[in-house]
Amino acid sequence: MPQPFPSTFTLTSTPSCTLLSLLSFLLLLVLFSVHHHHTPTPTLSHKSLSLNALSTSFLSSSNNNTISNYLHSLTLHPHLAGTPLSLSTALLVLSHFISLNLSAHLSNYTTLLSYPLHSSLSAHSNTSTTHFSLPEPHSDQDGVVLPYHAYSPSGSVYSTAVFVNYGREKDYNALEAQGVSVKGCVAIVRRGGDMSRNAAVVKAAEKGVAAVIMYTEGDLKNGVERGTVMNGMGDPLTPGWGSVGDGERLGFEDSEVVKMFPGIPSMPVSEEIAEKIMRTLEGGRVPEEWKGSLKSLVRGIGPGPTMLNFTYQGEKKMATIYNVFAVIRGSEEPDRYVLLGNHRDAWTYGAVDPNSGTATLLDIARRYSLLKLSGWNPRRTILLCSWDAEEFGMIGSTEWVEQNLATLDSKAVAYINVDCAVQGPGLFAGATPQLDDLLVEVTKKVKDPDSDYATVYEKWTSGNGGVYIGRLDRVDSDFAPFLHHAGVPSIDLYYGKDFPVYHTAFDSYNWMRNFGDPLFQRHVAVAGIWGLLALHLADDPIIPFNYLSYTTQLKDYTSILSNLLEVSISLHPVTAAIQEFEAAAKKAEDEAKKLREQETMGHDFLLKKRALNDRLMLAERGFLDTEGIQGSRWFRHLVYGPHGVSESRLSYFPSIVEAISRSAGLPGGQAAIQHEIWRVARAIQRAAYLLDGELT
């Protein structure tokens, strides 16, 4: 049986020369892996094992101690993307895949990353000066990066402090109503309120703020949440194409690059530091609507009288990042790909984010290798993907998707993402709707980690709301390039809604062992769900998609939207397109049922099965539009995607949401909204044509 990790590759605290020796040795494995990847190996024929038997075998080979060992090895050191320790972690994952006799390789990109050089913050009053220690206690001992916001511009500001709550438009309106001016101030922003870091800093710049310090409320008073403030996906220098070799790159000062970064500096601080500053503020009173969710005791909101001396110096530089892949070649449809992905890079040790997911992915690889030893090979190809530089803006996955876009367009079945596999109790899942039924069925087969006898499904449905499957309109993990740019059906899974050590130096193996998942049973549950989803998608003769679920969602979305639009704006184009889509979905479902019941396996059956599977696989691509969303053309999906209206009630039809926000009440505004409705209708119609499979 394969071991958790070859003992040779266990990382320990070593002097730099030993680390270099380790990297040199592991680089030999890279050379081997490249050869291993390009050298064809004979594959075993697909045995006549039932999917139930495969599932049982997969689930019975779980081992929580093994996952624990994987996580311990992955988190011995910080591994920020673009650093030597990040490379050593990539090679660790690669060596694991190779030790399981899986075809494995690295894919590297040279991208623009951002690192801190120096930061300081002090508070000044008439009677005293307080110099704040910005790193977490003892975090500098193991080379943990200073708390910073990636891609923040450098700058120094000496000015009055002002508290702006979440930094939303309505928060600034509440300040303005009191006559509070924030121009030239250092704004204190608390994370949340549906505002991304970037959105909060950009909004502050629009209001004339000179610099931002940002804190996160929670149980951990002295933790500091690192993160990116870039607005965009992927390498900033190669927007829309892969950052490979000596290919085209924009300049650092190109307008397309500059607009991705805020115009004022920002830095994260602990809640403890933020509270110390806010207790000294006078001036305006705290608005009533802020008090309900505000944990800190704030007497006034400023500006001042406290003065803040703020300094941040950082650098943007080119760095090499590494994606790692293991490939299990399909025996019948090797040109159809089921992808499982997790990012590997972390701001610090990354026990929860993301290496709970990495450890789980490594365990799935181990279990798949055991199935292969029994003679199994999937019908379709399975790719295990370990992404780099996700924390900077999904860079590793985005560059790979952009580089392989045409192949993914014609060959990708589905992408299943796990980022933070375990944050705490409770399953949370998001998916494109055609995968709902499969997700439910798989959870019926996996034991719930926090119950003695129940399945995940039974625990999931025990709440008042029953099963809730979210939708993937977010852009906070590596499913985003697959769905929003490439139109690949996707799932995102995790246990636990949030956790107090997010992006801090306290996100360590010890925290996971003591608080997150002491027995690693939740890791086992995620591995079970993740692995079984891929087994079904790779091995079911008919791809297990049900587009009738999609039809239901589209109808619901249209019904809600109709209540928000003026009577003169017509949704008929969308409702008519949904009717076409529903007819195609029913046709595909009927065909799938007949083929599943068919006992003959002749040439005609194989052709019909292949044709139906292609339609099922490609239908999601129909929702893409080459024009994308206005202001964010890279996001091409017109049903699910981000929009810039943070306080909108709608999390779907992003181009329509943007048009309503941008054009409502203006001359020609109704026509602009109607145009977006027509665009969405045409996208739904395209998906219907793809699913139907016939020419008009």
C-alpha positions in Angstrom: 0.0 0.0 0.0 1.4 3.5 -0.9 2.7 5.4 2.1 1.3 8.9 3.1 4.6 10.5 1.9 8.0 9.1 1.2 9.9 9.9 4.4 12.7 11.3 2.3 10.5 14.3 1.4 9.3 15.3 4.9 10.1 19.0 5.3 11.8 20.0 8.5 13.4 23.2 9.8 16.6 23.3 7.8 19.3 25.8 7.1 19.2 27.3 3.6 21.9 25.0 2.2 19.9 22.0 3.3 16.8 23.5 1.7 18.7 24.0 -1.5 19.9 20.4 -1.4 16.3 19.3 -0.9 15.1 21.4 -3.8 17.9 20.1 -6.0 17.0 16.6 -5.2 13.3 17.2 -5.7 14.0 18.8 -9.0 15.4 15.5 -10.2 11.9 14.2 -9.6 10.6 17.0 -11.9 12.8 15.8 -14.7 11.6 12.3 -14.1 8.0 13.4 -13.9 8.2 15.2 -17.3 9.6 12.0 -18.8 6.9 10.0 -17.0 4.3 12.4 -18.3 5.3 12.2 -21.9 6.0 8.5 -22.1 2.9 6.5 -22.9 2.1 3.6 -20.6 -0.2 0.7 -21.3 -3.6 1.1 -19.6 -5.7 -1.7 -18.2 -9.1 -2.2 -19.8 -12.1 -1.0 -17.9 -13.3 -3.9 -15.8 -17.0 -4.8 -15.5 -17.1 -3.5 -12.0 -20.3 -1.8 -11.1 -20.2 1.8 -10.0 -21.6 0.7 -6.6 -18.8 -1.7 -6.1 -16.2 1.0 -7.1 -17.9 3.4 -4.7 -17.9 0.9 -1.8 -14.2 0.1 -2.4 -13.3 3.8 -2.6 -15.2 4.6 0.6 -13.8 1.6 2.5 -10.2 2.7 1.8 -10.5 6.0 3.8 -8.0 6.7 6.5 -8.2 9.8 8.7 -4.7 9.3 10.1 -3.3 9.3 6.5 -5.0 12.6 5.8 -3.7 14.0 9.1 -0.1 13.0 8.1 -0.5 14.7 4.7 -1.7 17.9 6.3 1.1 17.9 8.8 3.7 17.6 6.1 2.1 20.3 4.0 2.0 22.8 6.8 5.4 22.6 8.4 6.4 25.9 6.8 4.7 28.9 5.3 4.5 28.6 1.5 3.5 31.9 -0.1 3.3 31.6 -3.8 6.5 32.5 -5.7 8.8 31.6 -2.8 11.3 28.7 -2.5 9.1 27.0 0.1 6.1 27.2 -2.2 8.2 25.4 -4.8 9.2 22.7 -2.3 5.5 22.2 -1.5 4.7 21.8 -5.2 7.4 19.2 -5.5 6.1 17.4 -2.4 2.7 17.0 -4.1 4.4 16.0 -7.3 6.5 13.3 -5.6 3.3 12.0 -3.9 1.6 11.5 -7.2 4.7 9.8 -8.7 5.0 7.5 -5.7 1.4 6.3 -6.5 2.5 5.4 -10.1 0.3 8.2 -11.5 1.3 10.1 -14.6 2.2 13.5 -13.1 3.8 16.8 -14.3 4.3 20.4 -13.4 3.1 23.4 -15.4 4.8 26.7 -14.6 4.0 30.4 -15.4 5.9 33.6 -14.8 3.4 36.1 -13.4 3.3 39.5 -11.6 3.0 38.9 -7.8 3.3 41.4 -4.9 5.2 41.3 -1.7 5.7 43.6 1.3 9.0 45.3 2.1 8.1 47.5 5.1 5.1 48.7 7.0 4.5 50.7 10.1 1.6 52.3 11.9 1.5 54.6 14.9 -1.1 56.7 16.7 -0.5 60.2 18.0 -2.4 62.4 20.4 -1.5 65.6 22.3 -0.2 63.5 25.2 1.2 60.2 23.8 2.4 58.2 20.8 1.7 54.5 20.3 3.7 52.4 17.9 1.8 49.3 16.9 3.4 45.9 16.3 1.7 44.7 13.1 2.7 41.0 12.8 1.0 38.4 15.0 2.9 37.4 18.1 5.9 35.2 17.3 4.9 34.9 13.7 8.2 36.2 12.4 10.1 33.2 13.8 9.3 30.9 10.9 9.4 33.4 8.1 5.7 34.2 8.0 5.1 37.1 5.6 4.2 40.5 7.2 0.5 41.2 7.2 -0.2 43.1 3.9 -2.5 43.6 1.0 -1.1 42.2 -2.2 -1.0 44.8 -5.0 -1.5 47.7 -2.7 0.5 50.7 -3.8 3.2 52.0 -1.6 2.6 55.2 0.4 3.0 57.2 3.6 0.2 59.3 5.1 0.1 61.3 8.3 -3.6 62.3 8.9 -6.6 62.0 11.2 -8.3 58.7 11.7 -12.0 58.2 10.7 -14.2 55.0 11.1 -16.3 54.2 8.0 -17.8 50.9 9.0 -17.8 48.5 6.0 -16.9 51.3 3.6 -20.1 50.9 1.6 -21.8 53.8 -0.3 -24.6 53.9 2.3 -21.9 54.1 5.1 -20.4 57.2 3.5 -23.9 58.6 3.0 -24.5 58.1 6.8 -21.3 60.0 7.5 -22.1 62.8 5.1 -25.5 63.2 6.7 -23.7 64.1 9.9 -21.4 66.5 8.1 -18.4 64.2 8.5 -15.7 64.7 5.9 -13.3 61.8 5.2 -11.1 63.6 2.6 -7.4 63.2 3.3 -8.1 60.9 6.3 -6.8 57.4 7.1 -10.0 55.3 7.1 -10.6 52.4 9.4 -12.7 49.8 7.5 -14.1 46.6 9.0 -14.2 43.6 6.6 -17.6 42.5 5.4 -20.9 44.0 4.3 -20.6 42.3 0.9 -17.6 44.5 0.1 -14.4 42.8 -1.2 -11.1 44.2 -0.1 -10.7 45.8 -3.5 -14.1 47.3 -3.5 -13.7 48.8 0.0 -10.4 50.5 -0.9 -11.6 51.7 -4.3 -14.7 53.2 -2.7 -12.5 54.9 -0.1 -10.3 56.4 -2.8 -13.4 57.7 -4.6 -14.4 59.5 -1.4 -11.1 61.2 -1.1 -9.6 58.9 1.7 -5.8 59.0 1.7 -5.1 55.4 3.1 -7.0 52.5 4.5 -6.4 50.2 7.5 -8.7 47.2 7.5 -9.6 44.8 10.3 -11.7 41.7 10.7 -14.0 41.2 13.6 -14.0 37.8 15.3 -12.9 35.6 18.2 -9.2 36.1 17.4 -8.4 39.6 18.5 -4.7 39.6 17.5 -4.9 37.7 14.2 -4.4 39.8 11.0 -6.2 38.8 7.7 -3.9 39.1 4.7 -5.4 39.2 1.2 -5.3 40.7 -2.2 -6.8 44.0 -3.3 -6.4 43.3 -7.0 -9.6 43.7 -9.1 -9.4 40.9 -11.6 -8.5 37.3 -12.3 -5.2 35.8 -13.3 -1.9 37.4 -14.1 -2.4 41.2 -14.4 0.1 41.4 -17.3 -1.7 38.8 -19.5 -5.4 39.5 -19.3 -7.2 36.9 -21.3 -4.3 34.7 -22.4 -1.9 32.3 -20.7 1.3 33.8 -19.2 3.7 31.3 -20.9 7.3 31.5 -22.0 8.3 34.6 -23.9 4.7 35.4 -24.8 3.1 38.9 -24.9 2.9 40.8 -21.6 1.6 44.2 -20.9 3.9 46.7 -19.2 3.6 47.4 -15.4 2.3 50.9 -16.2 -0.1 49.9 -19.0 -3.6 51.4 -18.3 -5.2 47.9 -18.4 -2.8 46.8 -15.6 -3.0 50.0 -13.5 -6.8 49.9 -13.3 -6.7 46.5 -11.7 -5.1 48.0 -8.5 -6.4 50.6 -6.1 -5.1 54.1 -6.2 -4.4 54.5 -2.5 -2.4 52.3 -0.1 -4.0 49.9 2.4 -2.9 47.4 5.0 -4.6 44.9 7.3 -4.4 45.2 11.1 -5.7 43.1 14.0 -9.0 43.8 15.6 -7.1 44.6 18.7 -5.2 47.4 17.0 -8.3 48.8 15.3 -10.2 48.9 18.7 -7.4 50.8 20.4 -7.5 53.4 17.7 -11.3 53.6 17.6 -11.7 54.1 21.3 -9.8 57.4 20.9 -12.0 58.8 18.2 -14.4 61.7 18.9 -16.4 63.8 16.5 -19.4 62.3 14.8 -21.6 59.7 16.5 -22.0 56.1 15.5 -25.0 55.8 13.1 -27.8 53.7 14.6 -27.7 51.2 11.6 -24.1 50.4 12.4 -24.6 49.5 16.1 -26.5 46.3 15.7 -23.5 44.4 14.1 -20.7 46.4 15.6 -18.9 44.4 18.3 -16.4 47.1 19.2 -17.2 49.9 21.7 -17.0 53.1 19.6 -17.8 56.4 21.2 -17.2 58.5 18.1 -16.2 58.0 14.5 -13.9 60.9 14.0 -12.2 62.4 12.1 -9.6 62.5 14.9 -8.5 63.9 17.2 -6.1 60.9 16.9 -3.5 61.2 14.1 -2.2 58.1 12.3 1.2 57.8 10.8 0.8 55.1 8.1 3.6 53.7 6.0 3.5 50.8 3.5 6.2 49.9 1.1 5.8 46.9 -1.2 7.1 45.6 -4.5 5.4 44.0 -7.6 7.7 41.6 -9.3 7.8 38.7 -11.7 7.7 35.3 -10.0 7.4 31.7 -11.2 4.4 29.7 -10.0 3.7 26.0 -10.4 0.6 24.0 -11.0 0.9 20.2 -10.4 -1.2 17.6 -12.2 -1.9 13.9 -11.9 -3.6 12.2 -14.9 -5.6 9.0 -14.8 -6.2 8.3 -18.5 -9.7 7.1 -19.5 -10.0 3.7 -21.1 -13.0 4.5 -23.4 -13.3 8.2 -23.7 -9.7 9.5 -22.9 -10.5 12.8 -24.6 -13.2 13.7 -22.1 -11.9 15.3 -18.9 -13.3 15.3 -15.3 -11.2 17.7 -13.2 -10.7 17.9 -9.5 -8.9 21.0 -8.2 -7.6 22.6 -5.1 -5.1 25.5 -4.7 -1.9 24.8 -2.7 -0.4 28.2 -2.0 -1.1 29.9 1.4 -0.6 33.3 3.0 1.0 31.5 6.0 0.9 27.8 7.0 -2.5 27.2 5.3 -3.8 24.3 7.4 -7.4 25.2 6.6 -6.9 27.5 3.6 -6.1 25.6 1.5 -4.2 22.5 2.6 -7.1 20.8 4.2 -8.2 20.6 0.6 -4.8 19.6 -0.6 -4.5 16.8 2.0 -7.9 15.6 0.9 -6.9 15.7 -2.8 -3.7 13.6 -2.0 -5.9 11.1 -0.2 -8.2 10.8 -3.2 -5.1 10.2 -5.3 -4.1 7.4 -2.9 -7.5 5.8 -3.1 -7.7 6.0 -6.9 -4.3 4.4 -7.1 -5.7 1.5 -5.0 -8.6 1.2 -7.4 -6.1 1.1 -10.3 -4.2 -1.7 -8.6 -7.5 -3.7 -8.6 -7.7 -3.2 -12.4 -9.9 -0.1 -12.6 -9.5 2.6 -15.1 -12.1 5.3 -15.6 -14.1 5.5 -18.8 -13.2 9.2 -19.0 -9.9 10.9 -18.0 -9.6 12.2 -14.5 -7.3 15.2 -13.8 -6.2 16.0 -10.2 -5.1 19.6 -10.2 -3.0 21.4 -7.6 -3.1 25.2 -8.3 -0.7 27.9 -7.3 -1.1 31.6 -6.5 -4.9 31.4 -5.9 -4.6 33.8 -3.0 -3.3 36.6 -5.4 -6.4 36.3 -7.6 -6.9 32.7 -8.8 -3.7 33.1 -10.9 -2.5 29.5 -11.4 -5.9 28.1 -12.4 -6.8 31.1 -14.6 -3.5 31.0 -16.5 -4.0 27.3 -17.2 -7.6 27.7 -18.2 -6.7 30.6 -20.6 -3.9 28.5 -22.1 -6.1 25.4 -22.6 -9.4 27.2 -23.3 -10.0 25.6 -26.7 -9.4 22.1 -25.4 -11.6 22.7 -22.3 -14.3 24.1 -24.6 -14.6 20.8 -26.5 -13.5 18.2 -23.9 -14.2 19.2 -20.3 -17.1 17.4 -18.6 -17.0 19.1 -15.2 -14.8 20.7 -12.6 -15.1 20.0 -8.9 -13.4 22.4 -6.6 -12.5 22.1 -2.9 -10.6 25.1 -1.4 -10.9 25.0 2.4 -12.1 21.4 2.8 -12.7 21.8 6.5 -13.3 25.0 8.4 -15.7 23.6 10.9 -19.0 21.7 11.1 -21.7 21.5 8.4 -21.6 20.8 4.7 -21.8 23.7 2.3 -22.1 23.1 -1.4 -22.5 25.2 -4.5 -23.0 23.9 -8.0 -24.4 24.7 -11.5 -27.9 23.3 -11.4 -27.5 20.3 -13.7 -25.3 18.7 -11.0 -27.8 19.1 -8.1 -29.2 15.6 -8.4 -25.8 13.9 -8.5 -24.6 15.9 -5.5 -27.7 14.8 -3.5 -27.3 11.2 -4.4 -23.6 11.1 -3.5 -24.2 12.6 -0.1 -26.6 9.7 0.6 -23.6 7.3 0.4 -21.1 9.1 2.7 -21.2 8.9 6.5 -21.8 12.1 8.3 -18.6 13.0 10.2 -20.5 14.4 13.2 -23.1 11.7 13.7 -22.9 8.1 14.7 -25.3 6.6 12.2 -26.5 9.3 9.8 -25.3 10.0 6.3 -24.2 13.4 5.1 -27.5 13.7 3.3 -29.6 12.9 6.4 -27.7 15.5 8.4 -27.9 18.0 5.6 -31.7 17.6 5.4 -32.3 17.7 9.2 -32.4 21.5 9.3 -35.6 23.4 8.7 -34.5 24.5 5.3 -33.6 21.0 4.0 -31.0 20.7 1.3 -29.6 24.0 0.2 -27.3 24.1 -2.8 -25.8 27.5 -3.5 -25.0 28.9 -6.9 -21.5 29.9 -8.1 -21.9 33.7 -8.8 -18.8 34.2 -6.5 -15.3 34.7 -7.6 -13.5 33.6 -4.5 -12.0 30.3 -5.6 -10.6 28.3 -8.5 -14.0 27.3 -10.0 -14.3 30.9 -11.2 -12.2 30.6 -14.4 -13.8 27.2 -15.3 -17.4 28.4 -15.0 -17.3 32.1 -15.6 -14.7 32.1 -18.5 -14.8 28.6 -19.9 -18.4 27.6 -19.2 -17.5 24.2 -17.6 -20.2 22.8 -15.2 -18.8 23.1 -11.7 -19.2 22.2 -8.0 -17.6 23.8 -5.0 -17.5 22.0 -1.6 -16.4 22.7 2.0 -17.2 21.9 5.6 -17.9 24.8 7.9 -19.1 28.3 7.1 -16.1 30.3 8.4 -13.2 30.1 10.8 -11.4 32.6 13.1 -7.8 32.1 11.8 -8.6 32.9 8.2 -5.5 34.2 6.4 -3.6 34.7 9.7 -0.4 33.1 11.1 -2.6 31.0 13.3 -3.9 28.9 10.4 -1.8 26.0 11.5 -1.9 22.2 11.8 -2.3 22.6 15.6 -5.4 24.8 15.1 -6.9 22.1 12.8 -6.0 19.3 15.3 -7.4 21.2 18.3 -10.4 23.0 16.8 -11.2 22.5 13.1 -11.3 18.7 12.9 -9.5 16.9 15.7 -10.3 13.4 14.4 -10.1 14.3 10.7 -13.5 12.8 10.1 -14.7 15.9 8.2 -11.7 15.5 5.9 -12.8 11.9 5.3 -16.3 13.0 4.5 -15.2 15.7 2.0 -12.8 13.1 0.3 -15.8 10.7 0.1 -18.1 13.2 -1.6 -15.4 14.7 -3.8 -14.1 11.3 -4.9 -17.5 9.8 -5.6 -18.6 12.8 -7.6 -15.7 12.3 -9.9 -16.2 8.6 -10.1 -19.8 9.1 -11.3 -18.8 11.8 -13.7 -15.9 9.7 -15.1 -17.6 6.3 -15.1 -21.4 6.7 -15.6 -22.1 5.6 -19.2 -24.4 8.6 -19.5 -23.0 11.8 -17.9 -25.2 12.3 -14.8 -26.5 15.8 -15.7 -30.1 16.9 -15.3 -30.9 20.1 -17.0 -34.5 20.2 -15.8 -33.0 21.5 -12.5 -31.5 24.3 -14.6 -34.9 25.1 -16.1 -36.5 25.4 -12.7 -33.8 27.8 -11.6 -34.0 29.9 -14.7 -37.8 30.2 -14.2 -37.3 31.2 -10.6 -34.8 33.9 -11.5 -37.0 35.3 -14.2 -40.0 35.5 -11.8 -38.0 37.4 -9.2 -36.5 39.7 -11.8 -40.0 40.6 -13.2 -40.9 42.1 -9.9 -38.0 44.5 -10.0 -38.4 45.8 -13.6 -40.6 48.6 -14.9 -43.7 47.4 -16.7 -42.5 48.7 -20.0 -39.4 46.4 -20.0 -40.3 43.0 -21.3 -38.9 39.6 -20.1 -40.7 37.7 -22.8 -37.5 37.0 -24.8 -36.1 35.2 -21.7 -39.3 33.3 -20.9 -39.6 32.2 -24.5 -36.0 31.0 -24.5 -36.5 29.1 -21.2 -39.4 27.3 -22.9 -37.0 26.1 -25.6 -34.4 25.2 -23.1 -37.0 23.2 -21.1 -38.1 21.2 -24.2 -34.5 20.4 -25.0 -33.9 19.3 -21.3 -36.9 17.0 -21.4 -35.7 15.5 -24.7 -32.2 14.9 -23.3 -33.6 13.4 -20.1 -35.9 11.0 -22.0 -33.0 9.9 -24.3 -30.8 9.3 -21.2 -33.5 7.2 -19.6 -33.9 5.0 -22.7 -30.2 4.6 -23.2 -29.7 3.6 -19.5 -32.4 1.0 -19.9 -31.0 -0.4 -23.1 -29.2 -3.7 -22.7 -27.5 -3.9 -26.1 -24.0 -2.4 -26.3 -23.6 -2.3 -30.1 -22.0 0.3 -32.3 -25.3 2.2 -32.7 -25.7 2.4 -28.9 -22.2 3.7 -28.5 -22.7 6.4 -31.1 -26.0 7.5 -29.5 -24.4 7.6 -26.1 -21.4 9.6 -27.3 -23.7 12.1 -29.1 -25.9 12.6 -26.0 -23.0 12.9 -23.7 -21.5 15.6 -26.0 -24.7 17.6 -25.8 -24.9 17.2 -22.0 -21.3 18.3 -21.7 -21.5 21.3 -24.1 -24.8 22.8 -23.1 -23.3 25.0 -20.3 -21.0 26.7 -22.9 -24.2 28.1 -24.5 -24.5 30.6 -21.6 -21.2 32.2 -22.6 -21.2 35.4 -24.6 -18.1 36.8 -26.2 -18.9 40.4 -25.2 -19.0 39.3 -21.5 -20.3 41.6 -18.8 -19.8 45.3 -19.4 -16.7 46.5 -17.5 -15.6 42.9 -17.0 -15.5 41.2 -20.4 -13.4 38.4 -19.1 -16.5 37.1 -17.3 -18.5 35.6 -20.1 -21.3 33.6 -18.4 -24.6 35.4 -18.5 -26.5 33.4 -15.9 -23.8 33.2 -13.2 -21.1 35.7 -12.6 -20.0 38.7 -10.6 -21.4 42.1 -10.8 -20.2 45.4 -9.3 -23.5 46.1 -7.5 -22.6 44.9 -4.0 -26.0 45.6 -2.5 -28.1 44.1 -5.3 -30.7 41.5 -4.4 -29.9 39.5 -7.5 -27.0 37.0 -7.7 -27.7 35.9 -11.3 -28.0 37.5 -14.7 -25.1 39.7 -14.0 -25.2 41.7 -17.2 -28.9 42.6 -16.5 -28.0 43.6 -12.9 -25.2 45.8 -14.2 -27.5 47.4 -16.7 -30.2 48.2 -14.1 -27.6 49.8 -11.9 -25.9 51.7 -14.6 -28.9 52.8 -16.7 -32.1 52.9 -14.7 -33.7 56.3 -14.8 -31.3 57.7 -17.4 -32.2 58.6 -21.0 -32.0 55.4 -23.0 -31.7 53.4 -19.9 -34.7 51.1 -20.6 -33.3 50.3 -24.0 -29.9 49.3 -22.4 -31.7 47.0 -19.9 -33.8 45.5 -22.7 -30.7 44.9 -24.8 -29.1 42.9 -21.9 -32.4 40.9 -21.5 -32.1 40.0 -25.2 -28.5 39.0 -24.7 -29.4 36.6 -21.9 -32.3 35.2 -23.9 -29.9 34.5 -26.8 -27.5 32.7 -24.4 -30.3 30.5 -23.0 -31.4 29.8 -26.6 -27.8 28.8 -27.5 -27.7 26.4 -24.6 -31.1 25.0 -25.7 -29.7 24.4 -29.2 -26.6 22.7 -27.9 -28.7 20.4 -25.6 -31.1 19.6 -28.4 -28.3 18.8 -30.8 -30.2 19.6 -34.0 -29.7 22.5 -36.4 -32.5 25.0 -36.7 
